[in-house]
Amino acid sequence: IGFTGSFEHDGANVEAVLEQIQLNFYISPVLLIVPVLLIVVIVKKMPPLPAILFGVLLGGLFAVIFQPDIIRNVAGDSHGFFMSSYVAVMQAMFGDISILTENEMVNELLTTTGMAGMLDTIWLILAAMVFGGVMESAGLLMRISEAIIKWAHSTGSLVASTVVTSIFFNITASDQYIAIVVPGRMYAKTYRERGYKPELLSRTLEDGGTVTSVLIPWNTCGATQSRVLGVSTFTYLPYCFFNIISPFTTIIIASINYRIRRIGEEDDRDNSMEVKDR
């Protein structure tokens, strides 16, 4: 994984790639305006859909202004410039794009399938969400998980039950959100009745549901990561140290009651400090 072994790279190949990029694209600091403005809208907490639309439109506009040769390359010469711009931007968003240069490595880098190439993953996500929603609405997931709660008597066992339930939902419901929301609803009352602060449940759901979702091949997160990285889930799984260790660490910390905060502790501490001040 990079701790040992030797790596060689050909400086000539790097120079050839850079040369082809400079020959085919307009490279300027002005193009950094797009990511900078995207960061601004994120900081301003613009809702996701408008922010994505803003980024897409801004990127398309900058492509039309600063990359006219690429626009003609993608759309062809059979259209006028304005029609070519529209065709190229739309094609880049949803379809196959292949920009040909004299370097095979650059050609591979500049070839993409757009949104159409992600349809397999999108179908899986939709199917997982529908399946999980039906299971939750029918009460089947709740019925299965309630049997686990009765065995949780201590802090460690309660946290372990929450982690196992989240992982179970990641495997069966195939969706990270269900693996977080459903156990959260199930265990919220139990955590509250036992006097634990909500942050304990929140942290446990994060360590049990969020980080393990990418380790399940048929989970929406695992499928997406596999598609983006171009490798199977089981190929990168052995190197996901944090994702594997995190659930066990959470259970161990809860078992020894290390910094497990309970409702009313801070209030009691504040009251005692006020008494001392008086």
Residue frames relative to the residue before (quaternion, step in Angstrom):
aa qw qx qy qz dx dy dz
I 1.0000 0.0000 0.0000 0.0000 0.00 0.00 0.00
G 0.7570 -0.4073 0.2035 0.4686 3.55 1.15 0.45
F 0.5537 0.6137 -0.4084 0.3873 3.61 1.21 -0.18
T 0.7825 0.1368 -0.0715 0.6032 3.56 1.11 -0.67
G 0.6074 0.5624 -0.4136 0.3790 3.53 -1.28 0.21
S 0.3602 -0.7228 0.5525 0.2065 3.50 -1.26 0.43
F 0.1637 -0.7795 0.6010 0.0663 3.51 -1.09 0.77
E 0.1171 -0.7938 0.5956 0.0381 3.51 -0.92 0.94
H 0.0121 -0.7810 0.6240 0.0231 3.53 -1.07 0.67
D 0.3997 -0.7107 0.5369 0.2165 3.49 -1.12 0.76
G 0.3846 -0.7488 0.4947 0.2159 3.55 -0.50 1.19
A 0.6049 0.5703 -0.3552 0.4275 3.57 1.12 -0.64
N 0.6348 0.5273 -0.3310 0.4576 3.58 1.04 -0.76
V 0.6349 0.5263 -0.3267 0.4616 3.56 1.00 -0.83
E 0.6654 0.4981 -0.3021 0.4669 3.56 0.91 -0.90
A 0.6437 0.5256 -0.3236 0.4524 3.58 1.02 -0.79
V 0.6408 0.5155 -0.3202 0.4703 3.58 1.02 -0.81
L 0.6683 0.4976 -0.2994 0.4649 3.58 0.87 -0.94
E 0.6394 0.5346 -0.3266 0.4458 3.56 1.00 -0.79
Q 0.6761 0.4878 -0.2958 0.4663 3.58 0.93 -0.89
I 0.6308 0.5227 -0.3362 0.4647 3.58 1.02 -0.73
Q 0.6775 0.4861 -0.2924 0.4682 3.58 0.95 -0.85
L 0.6521 0.5193 -0.3157 0.4533 3.58 1.08 -0.67
N 0.7744 0.3841 -0.1797 0.4696 3.57 0.99 -0.82
F 0.7722 0.2952 -0.1579 0.5400 3.59 1.18 -0.44
Y 0.4193 -0.6444 0.5729 0.2840 3.50 -1.29 0.49
I 0.0897 -0.8095 0.5802 0.0011 3.57 -0.50 1.21
S 0.2207 0.7674 -0.5678 0.1997 3.56 -0.66 1.13
P 0.5805 -0.5800 0.4373 0.3680 3.60 -1.14 0.54
V 0.5171 0.6450 -0.4163 0.3785 3.59 1.22 -0.40
L 0.6264 0.5658 -0.3339 0.4195 3.58 1.08 -0.71
L 0.5646 0.5989 -0.3847 0.4178 3.58 1.23 -0.30
I 0.4578 0.6834 -0.4499 0.3478 3.58 1.26 -0.17
V 0.6294 0.5618 -0.3384 0.4168 3.59 1.00 -0.81
P 0.7260 0.3991 -0.2822 0.4838 3.66 0.63 -0.93
V 0.6070 0.5549 -0.3641 0.4371 3.60 1.07 -0.65
L 0.6743 0.4798 -0.2964 0.4768 3.58 0.92 -0.88
L 0.6130 0.5366 -0.3499 0.4625 3.58 1.08 -0.64
I 0.6323 0.5158 -0.3264 0.4771 3.57 1.01 -0.78
V 0.6304 0.5434 -0.3291 0.4461 3.57 1.03 -0.80
V 0.6928 0.4634 -0.2946 0.4674 3.60 0.84 -0.93
I 0.6091 0.5315 -0.3562 0.4687 3.59 1.15 -0.55
V 0.6523 0.5059 -0.3081 0.4729 3.56 0.97 -0.89
K 0.6758 0.4814 -0.2795 0.4831 3.57 1.08 -0.75
K 0.3882 -0.7629 0.4374 0.2755 3.57 1.38 0.01
M 0.1494 0.7765 -0.5841 0.1831 3.53 0.84 1.03
P 0.5758 -0.5924 0.4217 0.3738 3.65 -0.98 0.71
P 0.6519 -0.5829 0.3173 0.3669 3.61 -1.02 0.79
L 0.7011 0.4864 -0.3001 0.4264 3.60 0.72 -1.00
P 0.6702 0.4592 -0.3225 0.4859 3.65 0.84 -0.77
A 0.6327 0.5346 -0.3395 0.4457 3.59 1.03 -0.72
I 0.6532 0.4994 -0.3110 0.4768 3.59 0.98 -0.84
L 0.6512 0.5110 -0.3121 0.4663 3.57 0.95 -0.89
F 0.6314 0.5347 -0.3243 0.4585 3.58 0.99 -0.83
G 0.6762 0.4983 -0.2923 0.4571 3.57 0.92 -0.92
V 0.6513 0.5164 -0.3135 0.4591 3.58 0.99 -0.85
L 0.6887 0.4782 -0.2854 0.4644 3.58 0.84 -0.97
L 0.6587 0.5027 -0.3136 0.4637 3.57 0.97 -0.82
G 0.6480 0.5109 -0.3170 0.4675 3.58 1.00 -0.81
G 0.6492 0.5108 -0.3132 0.4686 3.58 1.00 -0.81
L 0.6439 0.5253 -0.3184 0.4562 3.58 0.99 -0.83
F 0.6757 0.4800 -0.2946 0.4756 3.58 0.91 -0.88
A 0.6126 0.5382 -0.3530 0.4588 3.59 1.08 -0.64
V 0.6565 0.5076 -0.3079 0.4653 3.57 0.96 -0.86
I 0.7043 0.4730 -0.2708 0.4549 3.59 0.93 -0.88
F 0.8264 0.2953 -0.1142 0.4656 3.57 0.72 -1.08
Q 0.7678 0.3019 -0.1853 0.5339 3.63 1.17 -0.31
P 0.0488 0.8452 -0.5316 0.0278 3.65 0.71 0.93
D 0.6234 0.5429 -0.3513 0.4396 3.60 1.04 -0.67
I 0.6455 0.5031 -0.3160 0.4800 3.57 1.03 -0.78
I 0.6009 0.5579 -0.3522 0.4513 3.58 1.06 -0.74
R 0.6881 0.4632 -0.2828 0.4816 3.59 0.89 -0.92
N 0.6155 0.5532 -0.3411 0.4459 3.57 1.08 -0.72
V 0.7100 0.4566 -0.2586 0.4696 3.57 0.91 -0.91
A 0.7663 0.3931 -0.1996 0.4674 3.58 0.83 -1.01
G 0.4647 -0.6599 0.4672 0.3610 3.59 1.14 -0.51
D 0.5453 -0.6485 0.4428 0.2934 3.54 -1.30 0.26
S 0.5069 0.6857 -0.4079 0.3263 3.59 1.24 0.06
H 0.7043 0.4156 -0.2576 0.5146 3.60 1.25 -0.16
G 0.5583 -0.5420 0.4901 0.3929 3.51 -1.34 0.16
F 0.7112 -0.4776 0.2871 0.4285 3.57 -1.25 0.30
F 0.6806 0.4933 -0.3084 0.4453 3.60 0.86 -0.90
M 0.6623 0.4780 -0.3074 0.4884 3.58 0.97 -0.81
S 0.6292 0.5303 -0.3314 0.4616 3.58 1.03 -0.77
S 0.6299 0.5355 -0.3309 0.4549 3.57 1.02 -0.79
Y 0.6615 0.5017 -0.3040 0.4673 3.56 0.93 -0.91
V 0.6695 0.5043 -0.2988 0.4563 3.58 0.87 -0.97
A 0.6801 0.5010 -0.2988 0.4440 3.59 0.87 -0.94
V 0.6691 0.4951 -0.3092 0.4599 3.59 0.90 -0.89
M 0.6724 0.4846 -0.3009 0.4717 3.59 0.90 -0.88
Q 0.6448 0.5192 -0.3204 0.4605 3.57 1.00 -0.81
A 0.6479 0.5220 -0.3181 0.4545 3.57 1.01 -0.80
M 0.6718 0.5116 -0.3043 0.4408 3.58 1.06 -0.70
F 0.8498 0.1985 -0.0777 0.4821 3.60 0.77 -0.92
G 0.7901 0.3610 -0.1714 0.4647 3.61 1.06 -0.50
D 0.7230 -0.4072 0.3337 0.4474 3.51 -1.35 -0.32
I 0.0588 -0.7685 0.6369 0.0155 3.53 -1.06 0.87
S 0.0701 0.7826 -0.6146 0.0704 3.55 -0.87 0.95
I 0.0831 -0.7933 0.6032 0.0011 3.56 -0.46 1.26
L 0.2239 -0.8194 0.5202 0.0881 3.55 -0.44 1.24
T 0.0087 -0.7662 0.6421 -0.0239 3.52 -1.00 0.97
E 0.6486 -0.5146 0.3810 0.4115 3.57 -1.26 -0.19
N 0.6766 0.4494 -0.2835 0.5098 3.58 1.28 -0.05
E 0.4369 -0.7273 0.4679 0.2474 3.58 -0.67 1.13
M 0.6299 0.5399 -0.3364 0.4457 3.58 1.03 -0.74
V 0.6543 0.4950 -0.3066 0.4825 3.57 1.00 -0.80
N 0.6165 0.5491 -0.3419 0.4489 3.59 1.02 -0.76
E 0.6629 0.4927 -0.3009 0.4768 3.56 0.98 -0.85
L 0.6425 0.5317 -0.3153 0.4529 3.56 1.05 -0.80
L 0.7624 0.3840 -0.1840 0.4873 3.57 1.00 -0.85
T 0.5541 0.5694 -0.4061 0.4514 3.57 1.21 0.45
T 0.1035 0.7969 -0.5842 0.1135 3.56 -0.74 1.06
T 0.3901 -0.7339 0.5138 0.2128 3.55 -1.24 0.42
G 0.4443 -0.7279 0.4415 0.2789 3.59 1.24 0.14
M 0.7894 -0.2865 0.2239 0.4946 3.54 -1.22 -0.51
A 0.5881 0.5892 -0.3729 0.4097 3.58 1.08 -0.64
G 0.6569 0.5247 -0.3108 0.4433 3.57 1.06 -0.69
M 0.6795 0.4747 -0.2820 0.4831 3.57 1.26 -0.34
L 0.3989 0.7586 -0.4573 0.2372 3.59 1.25 -0.03
D 0.6047 0.5593 -0.3686 0.4310 3.60 1.00 -0.72
T 0.6751 0.4786 -0.2844 0.4840 3.56 0.95 -0.90
I 0.6402 0.5316 -0.3258 0.4488 3.58 1.00 -0.82
W 0.6296 0.5216 -0.3408 0.4641 3.61 0.98 -0.79
L 0.6529 0.5129 -0.3166 0.4587 3.57 0.96 -0.85
I 0.6428 0.5217 -0.3216 0.4596 3.59 0.98 -0.84
L 0.6677 0.4964 -0.3026 0.4650 3.58 0.90 -0.91
A 0.6574 0.5070 -0.3121 0.4619 3.57 0.94 -0.87
A 0.6550 0.5135 -0.3118 0.4583 3.59 0.98 -0.84
M 0.6593 0.5073 -0.3122 0.4589 3.58 0.96 -0.84
V 0.6534 0.5014 -0.3147 0.4719 3.58 0.98 -0.83
F 0.6564 0.5149 -0.3080 0.4575 3.57 0.92 -0.93
G 0.6856 0.4823 -0.2856 0.4645 3.56 0.87 -0.95
G 0.6438 0.5286 -0.3233 0.4489 3.58 1.01 -0.77
V 0.6466 0.5085 -0.3137 0.4742 3.57 1.01 -0.82
M 0.6554 0.5168 -0.3112 0.4544 3.57 0.93 -0.90
E 0.6779 0.4816 -0.2976 0.4690 3.58 0.97 -0.85
S 0.6757 0.5036 -0.3018 0.4458 3.60 0.87 -0.93
A 0.6778 0.4820 -0.2878 0.4748 3.57 1.08 -0.69
G 0.4797 -0.6964 0.4176 0.3324 3.57 1.27 -0.20
L 0.4209 0.7310 -0.4558 0.2841 3.58 1.26 0.12
L 0.6567 0.5023 -0.3178 0.4641 3.58 0.96 -0.83
M 0.6461 0.5229 -0.3155 0.4577 3.57 0.97 -0.84
R 0.6511 0.5289 -0.3142 0.4445 3.57 0.96 -0.86
I 0.6549 0.5087 -0.3103 0.4648 3.56 0.98 -0.82
S 0.7297 0.4646 -0.2472 0.4366 3.56 0.87 -0.96
E 0.5787 0.5995 -0.3854 0.3965 3.59 1.09 -0.57
A 0.6055 0.5669 -0.3542 0.4319 3.56 1.13 -0.59
I 0.6401 0.5310 -0.3268 0.4490 3.58 1.18 -0.51
I 0.6219 0.5965 -0.3477 0.3696 3.57 0.99 -0.86
K 0.6522 0.5533 -0.3347 0.3955 3.60 0.93 -0.81
W 0.6547 0.4961 -0.3178 0.4735 3.60 1.23 -0.32
A 0.6072 0.5689 -0.3512 0.4293 3.59 1.25 -0.21
H 0.0047 0.8326 -0.5512 0.0530 3.58 -0.15 1.29
S 0.7625 0.3042 -0.1721 0.5444 3.61 0.99 -0.78
T 0.6968 -0.4453 0.3446 0.4444 3.54 -1.33 0.09
G 0.6690 0.5134 -0.2997 0.4462 3.55 0.90 -0.93
S 0.6898 0.4726 -0.2903 0.4653 3.58 0.90 -0.88
L 0.6213 0.5328 -0.3439 0.4603 3.59 1.09 -0.66
V 0.6651 0.4814 -0.2969 0.4877 3.57 0.94 -0.89
A 0.6409 0.5188 -0.3262 0.4623 3.59 0.97 -0.82
S 0.6365 0.5244 -0.3262 0.4619 3.59 1.01 -0.78
T 0.6482 0.5158 -0.3145 0.4635 3.56 1.00 -0.83
V 0.6524 0.5130 -0.3100 0.4638 3.57 0.96 -0.88
V 0.6705 0.4956 -0.2990 0.4642 3.57 0.88 -0.96
T 0.6462 0.5213 -0.3214 0.4554 3.58 0.99 -0.81
S 0.6525 0.5106 -0.3161 0.4622 3.58 0.95 -0.85
I 0.6592 0.4890 -0.3077 0.4813 3.57 0.95 -0.85
F 0.6202 0.5490 -0.3326 0.4509 3.57 1.05 -0.80
F 0.6781 0.4742 -0.2899 0.4809 3.58 0.96 -0.84
N 0.5964 0.5517 -0.3632 0.4561 3.58 1.09 -0.63
I 0.6927 0.4710 -0.2687 0.4756 3.56 1.04 -0.80
T 0.7749 0.3821 -0.1944 0.4646 3.58 0.82 -0.97
A 0.7418 0.3844 -0.2257 0.5010 3.60 0.92 -0.87
S 0.3076 -0.8153 0.4480 0.1998 3.58 1.32 -0.27
D 0.7037 0.3975 -0.2835 0.5161 3.58 1.10 0.54
Q 0.5013 -0.6894 0.4432 0.2774 3.55 -0.85 1.03
Y 0.6545 0.5375 -0.3288 0.4179 3.57 0.91 -0.87
I 0.6476 0.4955 -0.3175 0.4841 3.56 1.01 -0.77
A 0.6487 0.5261 -0.3101 0.4542 3.58 1.06 -0.78
I 0.6815 0.4357 -0.2850 0.5143 3.58 1.24 -0.28
V 0.7226 0.4740 -0.2577 0.4321 3.56 0.76 -1.09
V 0.6942 0.4913 -0.2994 0.4325 3.59 0.77 -0.99
P 0.6818 0.4400 -0.3156 0.4918 3.66 0.77 -0.82
G 0.6021 0.5647 -0.3622 0.4330 3.58 1.07 -0.65
R 0.6667 0.4800 -0.2974 0.4864 3.56 0.98 -0.83
M 0.6641 0.5353 -0.3073 0.4219 3.55 0.96 -0.87
Y 0.7971 0.3523 -0.1567 0.4647 3.54 0.80 -1.06
A 0.4502 0.7151 -0.4535 0.2832 3.62 1.20 -0.27
K 0.6752 0.4938 -0.2994 0.4590 3.59 0.88 -0.92
T 0.6533 0.5209 -0.3154 0.4498 3.59 0.95 -0.87
Y 0.6543 0.5000 -0.3122 0.4738 3.59 0.93 -0.89
R 0.6651 0.5040 -0.3064 0.4579 3.57 0.95 -0.86
E 0.6647 0.5090 -0.3092 0.4511 3.59 0.93 -0.86
R 0.7113 0.4325 -0.2583 0.4901 3.58 1.09 -0.64
G 0.5762 -0.6632 0.3391 0.3365 3.55 1.28 0.23
Y 0.4685 0.6715 -0.4591 0.3448 3.60 1.18 0.32
K 0.5008 -0.6375 0.4922 0.3171 3.54 -1.10 0.69
P 0.6268 -0.5797 0.3640 0.3723 3.61 -1.08 0.67
E 0.5774 0.6156 -0.3820 0.3764 3.59 1.12 -0.56
L 0.5915 0.5667 -0.3723 0.4362 3.60 1.13 -0.56
L 0.6678 0.4765 -0.2951 0.4897 3.57 0.92 -0.87
S 0.6438 0.5312 -0.3234 0.4458 3.57 0.95 -0.86
R 0.6802 0.4826 -0.2885 0.4703 3.58 0.89 -0.92
T 0.6494 0.5215 -0.3182 0.4529 3.58 1.01 -0.79
L 0.6438 0.5089 -0.3168 0.4755 3.58 1.00 -0.80
E 0.6275 0.5333 -0.3294 0.4619 3.56 1.06 -0.73
D 0.7299 0.4382 -0.2388 0.4672 3.56 0.85 -1.01
G 0.7315 0.4183 -0.2433 0.4803 3.58 1.11 -0.57
G 0.7793 0.3565 -0.1778 0.4837 3.56 1.00 -0.80
T 0.7188 0.4715 -0.2714 0.4329 3.55 0.77 -1.04
V 0.7690 0.4141 -0.2299 0.4293 3.57 0.59 -1.13
T 0.6851 0.4827 -0.3012 0.4549 3.61 1.14 -0.42
S 0.5027 0.6853 -0.4225 0.3148 3.60 1.19 -0.31
V 0.6664 0.5105 -0.3144 0.4432 3.60 1.03 -0.70
L 0.6168 0.5585 -0.3447 0.4345 3.59 1.26 -0.18
I 0.6416 0.5018 -0.3148 0.4873 3.59 1.29 -0.17
P 0.4323 -0.7456 0.4333 0.2635 3.64 -0.44 1.14
W 0.7563 0.3785 -0.2141 0.4888 3.60 0.94 -0.84
N 0.4708 0.6353 -0.4618 0.4019 3.58 1.26 0.13
T 0.6197 -0.5697 0.3765 0.3870 3.58 -1.09 0.64
C 0.6663 0.4908 -0.3066 0.4703 3.60 0.99 -0.79
G 0.6591 0.5086 -0.3125 0.4574 3.58 0.92 -0.87
A 0.6555 0.5097 -0.3112 0.4623 3.57 0.98 -0.84
T 0.6590 0.5097 -0.3083 0.4591 3.57 0.99 -0.85
Q 0.6698 0.4935 -0.3030 0.4647 3.59 0.88 -0.93
S 0.6406 0.5253 -0.3262 0.4552 3.57 0.97 -0.82
R 0.6582 0.5082 -0.3034 0.4652 3.55 1.01 -0.84
V 0.6850 0.4898 -0.2890 0.4553 3.57 0.89 -0.93
L 0.7280 0.4351 -0.2414 0.4717 3.58 0.89 -0.95
G 0.3823 -0.7493 0.4658 0.2748 3.56 1.18 -0.48
V 0.6623 0.4224 -0.3167 0.5315 3.59 1.21 0.46
S 0.5810 -0.5890 0.4225 0.3702 3.57 -1.18 0.48
T 0.6503 -0.5390 0.3716 0.3853 3.55 -1.22 0.52
F 0.6910 0.4814 -0.2860 0.4571 3.58 0.92 -0.87
T 0.5710 0.5812 -0.3869 0.4318 3.59 1.23 -0.24
Y 0.7640 0.3361 -0.2058 0.5110 3.60 0.90 -0.85
L 0.4611 0.7209 -0.4305 0.2870 3.61 1.22 -0.31
P 0.6784 0.5016 -0.3366 0.4182 3.69 0.76 -0.84
Y 0.6999 0.4616 -0.2719 0.4723 3.59 1.18 -0.42
C 0.5443 0.6060 -0.4040 0.4163 3.60 1.27 0.03
F 0.0920 -0.8540 0.5106 0.0389 3.56 0.58 1.17
F 0.6697 0.5030 -0.3084 0.4510 3.58 0.84 -0.96
N 0.6757 0.5121 -0.3000 0.4371 3.58 0.87 -0.95
I 0.6931 0.4660 -0.2741 0.4767 3.58 1.04 -0.74
I 0.7196 0.4620 -0.2516 0.4533 3.58 0.91 -0.94
S 0.5854 0.6484 -0.3644 0.3227 3.59 0.99 -0.84
P 0.6770 0.4778 -0.3341 0.4491 3.68 0.76 -0.81
F 0.6587 0.5036 -0.3127 0.4633 3.59 0.98 -0.82
T 0.6302 0.5339 -0.3322 0.4555 3.58 1.02 -0.78
T 0.6429 0.5307 -0.3165 0.4525 3.57 0.97 -0.86
I 0.6680 0.4975 -0.3001 0.4650 3.58 0.93 -0.89
I 0.6548 0.5150 -0.3145 0.4550 3.59 0.95 -0.87
I 0.6594 0.5084 -0.3090 0.4596 3.59 0.90 -0.92
A 0.6657 0.4883 -0.3043 0.4752 3.58 0.99 -0.81
S 0.6393 0.5508 -0.3301 0.4230 3.59 1.02 -0.76
I 0.7319 0.3708 -0.2308 0.5231 3.58 1.08 -0.67
N 0.4153 -0.7482 0.4318 0.2852 3.58 1.35 0.18
Y 0.2790 0.7726 -0.5199 0.2342 3.55 1.00 0.82
R 0.8514 -0.1156 0.0168 0.5113 3.54 -0.63 1.24
I 0.3022 0.7155 -0.5534 0.3009 3.54 0.91 0.97
R 0.1936 -0.8237 0.5278 0.0738 3.56 -0.31 1.25
R 0.1985 -0.7841 0.5825 0.0803 3.51 -1.02 0.89
I 0.6185 -0.5527 0.4122 0.3769 3.52 -1.24 0.52
G 0.7894 0.3078 -0.2407 0.4735 3.57 -0.89 0.95
E 0.5097 0.6621 -0.4322 0.3391 3.61 1.18 -0.30
E 0.6871 0.4711 -0.2935 0.4688 3.58 0.86 -0.91
D 0.6245 0.5358 -0.3461 0.4507 3.57 1.05 -0.74
D 0.6531 0.5038 -0.3141 0.4700 3.58 0.98 -0.85
R 0.6477 0.5185 -0.3190 0.4582 3.56 1.02 -0.82
D 0.6557 0.5082 -0.3127 0.4627 3.57 0.98 -0.85
N 0.6488 0.5198 -0.3195 0.4548 3.58 1.00 -0.82
S 0.6562 0.5079 -0.3163 0.4598 3.57 0.98 -0.83
M 0.6400 0.5156 -0.3272 0.4664 3.57 1.05 -0.73
E 0.6309 0.5260 -0.3365 0.4605 3.58 1.05 -0.72
V 0.6347 0.5264 -0.3276 0.4612 3.56 1.04 -0.81
K 0.6536 0.5122 -0.3153 0.4593 3.58 0.97 -0.85
D 0.6415 0.5311 -0.3270 0.4466 3.57 1.00 -0.83
R 0.6544 0.5085 -0.3172 0.4611 3.56 1.05 -0.71
